[in-house]
């Protein structure tokens, strides 16, 4: 049940509808009601599934995206989009993690290109996986791109938040709302003053317009979150004491997905939980089975409505769903 890397969202939708019709025995009318489509659209998708070879005796054919696992994950967590890359194992070295990150970045780039229209406004929050996506992007619709978080200083030379936003904006050809400010500050007063600076205020004034955002997911543990690795030990301890297990672009979450605001939150330049919740589609890119508790928390929070991941993570999420 694998398919080639092409138009991920349409592929998963077609596979889901084909499964309902050919395996579950649902009528086209029932399927239309479930997916919010017309009967004619359902019929066209079923016909396309047959002519393309997606539907044979079973749903799927050889390629890079596991459409069956993608559809199951999308259904289990009520996601708008879920795309699972076919991999047999989790990354066990820096080289394999880098290769998987590039693979997921390519898939996420294809998904973003597919779901972005001329009326959209994109929000981008830095992570290594989002950086991989930005470098793989094809031409997008000409839309504005908004930086969602301040910059994290990385010793290994990875792209900064500004670099990633500019890469995405270059692919879109639209305006880029970027700013030069760190993600975390020594105190809340400095953070408040920076938020009032022109470039920062202009970028954050765009947040109500953002329709799609792309982010990474971090586990609140050493080496599993760039933010964790850059803050002071007393901040790490305080968040662990409050039950934080995940962070999504600086929004802290407990295991059940409840957002937690702390003193560290007041010292950060970035999107908050309520602003993130107002974005119609937040797509997370996540890899590595170690991060499964964090990804689960992100999905439970309702803040994340789309997921690009790989097989072992998807399987672990479904087993615990």
WODAUR-V824461 format. One record per residue. RES is the residue in one small letter. PSI is psi in radians with two decimals (none if undefined). BURIAL is 1 if it has 9 or more other ideal C-beta (glycine too) atoms within 8 Angstrom, else 0. Layout:
res=RES psi=PSI burial=BURIAL
res=RES psi=PSI burial=BURIAL
This chain:
res=x psi=0.96 burial=1
res=x psi=2.60 burial=1
res=x psi=2.81 burial=1
res=x psi=2.77 burial=0
res=x psi=1.59 burial=1
res=x psi=2.20 burial=0
res=x psi=1.23 burial=0
res=x psi=-0.79 burial=1
res=x psi=-0.76 burial=1
res=x psi=-0.64 burial=0
res=x psi=-0.81 burial=1
res=x psi=-0.71 burial=1
res=x psi=-0.82 burial=1
res=x psi=-0.73 burial=1
res=x psi=-0.70 burial=1
res=x psi=-0.78 burial=1
res=x psi=-0.72 burial=1
res=x psi=-0.69 burial=1
res=x psi=-0.79 burial=1
res=x psi=-0.73 burial=1
res=x psi=-0.90 burial=1
res=x psi=-0.49 burial=0
res=x psi=-0.79 burial=0
res=x psi=-0.21 burial=0
res=x psi=0.40 burial=0
res=x psi=2.63 burial=0
res=x psi=2.84 burial=0
res=x psi=-0.61 burial=1
res=x psi=-0.77 burial=0
res=x psi=-0.73 burial=1
res=x psi=-0.72 burial=1
res=x psi=-0.77 burial=1
res=x psi=-0.73 burial=0
res=x psi=-0.73 burial=0
res=x psi=-0.01 burial=1
res=x psi=0.63 burial=0
res=x psi=2.91 burial=1
res=x psi=2.77 burial=0
res=x psi=-0.60 burial=1
res=x psi=-0.66 burial=0
res=x psi=-0.75 burial=1
res=x psi=-0.78 burial=1
res=x psi=-0.72 burial=1
res=x psi=-0.70 burial=0
res=x psi=-0.68 burial=1
res=x psi=-0.71 burial=1
res=x psi=-0.74 burial=0
res=x psi=-0.64 burial=1
res=x psi=-0.66 burial=1
res=x psi=-0.83 burial=0
res=x psi=-0.48 burial=0
res=x psi=-0.26 burial=0
res=x psi=0.00 burial=0
res=x psi=-0.70 burial=1
res=x psi=2.07 burial=1
res=x psi=-2.05 burial=0
res=x psi=-0.57 burial=0
res=x psi=2.93 burial=0
res=x psi=2.05 burial=1
res=x psi=2.83 burial=1
res=x psi=2.95 burial=1
res=x psi=2.43 burial=0
res=x psi=-2.53 burial=1
res=x psi=-0.31 burial=1
res=x psi=2.25 burial=1
res=x psi=1.69 burial=1
res=x psi=-0.55 burial=1
res=x psi=-0.85 burial=1
res=x psi=-0.64 burial=1
res=x psi=-0.80 burial=1
res=x psi=-0.70 burial=1
res=x psi=-0.73 burial=1
res=x psi=-0.74 burial=1
res=x psi=-0.75 burial=1
res=x psi=-0.76 burial=0
res=x psi=-0.62 burial=1
res=x psi=0.11 burial=1
res=x psi=0.69 burial=0
res=x psi=2.68 burial=1
res=x psi=-0.66 burial=0
res=x psi=2.39 burial=1
res=x psi=2.20 burial=1
res=x psi=2.09 burial=1
res=x psi=2.09 burial=1
res=x psi=2.39 burial=1
res=x psi=1.85 burial=1
res=x psi=2.62 burial=1
res=x psi=-0.29 burial=0
res=x psi=2.87 burial=0
res=x psi=2.73 burial=1
res=x psi=2.27 burial=1
res=x psi=0.17 burial=0
res=x psi=2.90 burial=0
res=x psi=-0.67 burial=0
res=x psi=-0.78 burial=0
res=x psi=-0.59 burial=1
res=x psi=-0.70 burial=1
res=x psi=-0.73 burial=0
res=x psi=-0.74 burial=1
res=x psi=-0.70 burial=1
res=x psi=-0.75 burial=1
res=x psi=-0.67 burial=1
res=x psi=-0.84 burial=1
res=x psi=-0.64 burial=1
res=x psi=-0.69 burial=1
res=x psi=-0.76 burial=1
res=x psi=-0.78 burial=1
res=x psi=-0.64 burial=1
res=x psi=-0.77 burial=1
res=x psi=-0.70 burial=1
res=x psi=-0.81 burial=1
res=x psi=-0.70 burial=1
res=x psi=-0.61 burial=1
res=x psi=-0.67 burial=1
res=x psi=-0.09 burial=1
res=x psi=2.19 burial=1
res=x psi=3.06 burial=0
res=x psi=-0.31 burial=0
res=x psi=0.04 burial=0
res=x psi=2.79 burial=1
res=x psi=2.18 burial=1
res=x psi=2.42 burial=1
res=x psi=2.42 burial=1
res=x psi=2.23 burial=1
res=x psi=2.37 burial=1
res=x psi=2.41 burial=1
res=x psi=2.89 burial=1
res=x psi=-0.68 burial=1
res=x psi=-0.63 burial=1
res=x psi=-0.63 burial=1
res=x psi=-0.71 burial=1
res=x psi=-0.68 burial=1
res=x psi=-0.79 burial=1
res=x psi=-0.68 burial=1
res=x psi=-0.35 burial=1
res=x psi=-0.03 burial=1
res=x psi=2.36 burial=1
res=x psi=-2.99 burial=0
res=x psi=2.30 burial=0
res=x psi=2.96 burial=1
res=x psi=2.62 burial=0
res=x psi=1.57 burial=0
res=x psi=2.74 burial=1
res=x psi=2.65 burial=1
res=x psi=2.26 burial=1
res=x psi=2.28 burial=1
res=x psi=2.29 burial=1
res=x psi=-0.31 burial=1
res=x psi=2.78 burial=1
res=x psi=3.11 burial=1
res=x psi=2.53 burial=1
res=x psi=2.24 burial=1
res=x psi=2.05 burial=0
res=x psi=2.16 burial=0
res=x psi=-0.36 burial=0
res=x psi=0.13 burial=0
res=x psi=0.23 burial=0
res=x psi=2.77 burial=0
res=x psi=2.54 burial=1
res=x psi=3.05 burial=1
res=x psi=-0.74 burial=1
res=x psi=-0.74 burial=1
res=x psi=-0.78 burial=1
res=x psi=-0.78 burial=1
res=x psi=-0.76 burial=1
res=x psi=-0.63 burial=1
res=x psi=-0.77 burial=1
res=x psi=-0.75 burial=1
res=x psi=-0.61 burial=1
res=x psi=-0.69 burial=0
res=x psi=-0.54 burial=1
res=x psi=-0.54 burial=1
res=x psi=0.20 burial=0
res=x psi=-3.13 burial=1
res=x psi=2.58 burial=0
res=x psi=2.16 burial=1
res=x psi=1.64 burial=1
res=x psi=2.81 burial=1
res=x psi=2.67 burial=1
res=x psi=1.77 burial=0
res=x psi=2.53 burial=1
res=x psi=2.79 burial=1
res=x psi=-0.75 burial=1
res=x psi=2.55 burial=1
res=x psi=2.83 burial=1
res=x psi=-0.51 burial=0
res=x psi=2.85 burial=0
res=x psi=-0.59 burial=1
res=x psi=-0.73 burial=0
res=x psi=-0.70 burial=1
res=x psi=-0.73 burial=1
res=x psi=-0.72 burial=0
res=x psi=-0.70 burial=0
res=x psi=-0.65 burial=1
res=x psi=-0.40 burial=1
res=x psi=-0.16 burial=0
res=x psi=2.63 burial=1
res=x psi=-0.92 burial=0
res=x psi=-0.70 burial=1
res=x psi=-0.83 burial=1
res=x psi=-0.65 burial=1
res=x psi=-0.73 burial=1
res=x psi=-0.77 burial=1
res=x psi=-0.34 burial=0
res=x psi=-0.32 burial=0
res=x psi=-0.22 burial=1
res=x psi=-0.71 burial=1
res=x psi=-0.32 burial=0
res=x psi=-0.26 burial=0
res=x psi=2.25 burial=1
res=x psi=-0.46 burial=1
res=x psi=2.33 burial=1
res=x psi=2.63 burial=1
res=x psi=2.32 burial=1
res=x psi=2.89 burial=1
res=x psi=3.04 burial=1
res=x psi=2.27 burial=1
res=x psi=2.45 burial=1
res=x psi=2.38 burial=1
res=x psi=1.37 burial=1
res=x psi=2.78 burial=0
res=x psi=2.33 burial=0
res=x psi=0.00 burial=0
res=x psi=-0.04 burial=1
res=x psi=2.16 burial=1
res=x psi=-0.67 burial=1
res=x psi=-0.79 burial=1
res=x psi=-0.79 burial=1
res=x psi=-0.28 burial=0
res=x psi=-0.21 burial=1
res=x psi=2.95 burial=1
res=x psi=2.75 burial=0
res=x psi=-0.62 burial=0
res=x psi=-0.55 burial=0
res=x psi=-0.72 burial=1
res=x psi=-0.79 burial=1
res=x psi=-0.75 burial=0
res=x psi=-0.76 burial=1
res=x psi=-0.66 burial=1
res=x psi=-0.69 burial=1
res=x psi=-0.58 burial=0
res=x psi=0.04 burial=1
res=x psi=0.25 burial=0
res=x psi=2.29 burial=1
res=x psi=-0.17 burial=1
res=x psi=2.74 burial=1
res=x psi=2.36 burial=1
res=x psi=1.76 burial=1
res=x psi=0.74 burial=1
res=x psi=0.00 burial=1
res=x psi=2.08 burial=1
res=x psi=2.42 burial=1
res=x psi=2.49 burial=1
res=x psi=3.08 burial=1
res=x psi=-0.58 burial=1
res=x psi=0.10 burial=0
res=x psi=0.16 burial=1
res=x psi=2.20 burial=0
res=x psi=2.49 burial=1
res=x psi=2.19 burial=1
res=x psi=2.31 burial=0
res=x psi=-3.12 burial=1
res=x psi=-0.59 burial=0
res=x psi=-0.67 burial=1
res=x psi=-0.66 burial=1
res=x psi=-0.27 burial=1
res=x psi=0.25 burial=1
res=x psi=2.64 burial=1
res=x psi=1.75 burial=1
res=x psi=3.01 burial=1
res=x psi=2.53 burial=1
res=x psi=3.11 burial=1
res=x psi=-0.75 burial=1
res=x psi=-0.67 burial=0
res=x psi=-0.70 burial=1
res=x psi=-0.69 burial=1
res=x psi=-0.46 burial=0
res=x psi=-0.17 burial=0
res=x psi=2.18 burial=1
res=x psi=-0.64 burial=0
res=x psi=2.00 burial=1
res=x psi=2.05 burial=1
res=x psi=2.17 burial=1
res=x psi=2.48 burial=1
res=x psi=2.12 burial=1
res=x psi=2.49 burial=1
res=x psi=2.74 burial=1
res=x psi=2.13 burial=1
res=x psi=-0.36 burial=0
res=x psi=-0.53 burial=0
res=x psi=0.08 burial=1
res=x psi=-0.79 burial=1
res=x psi=-0.63 burial=1
res=x psi=-0.73 burial=1
res=x psi=-0.73 burial=1
res=x psi=-0.75 burial=1
res=x psi=-0.72 burial=1
res=x psi=-0.71 burial=1
res=x psi=-0.68 burial=1
res=x psi=-0.48 burial=0
res=x psi=-0.44 burial=1
res=x psi=-0.05 burial=0
res=x psi=-0.60 burial=1
res=x psi=2.19 burial=1
res=x psi=0.04 burial=1
res=x psi=2.59 burial=1
res=x psi=2.31 burial=1
res=x psi=2.10 burial=1
res=x psi=-2.92 burial=1
res=x psi=2.99 burial=1
res=x psi=-0.93 burial=1
res=x psi=-0.66 burial=1
res=x psi=-0.79 burial=1
res=x psi=-0.78 burial=1
res=x psi=-0.77 burial=1
res=x psi=-0.67 burial=1
res=x psi=-0.74 burial=1
res=x psi=-0.64 burial=1
res=x psi=-0.52 burial=0
res=x psi=0.02 burial=0
res=x psi=none burial=0
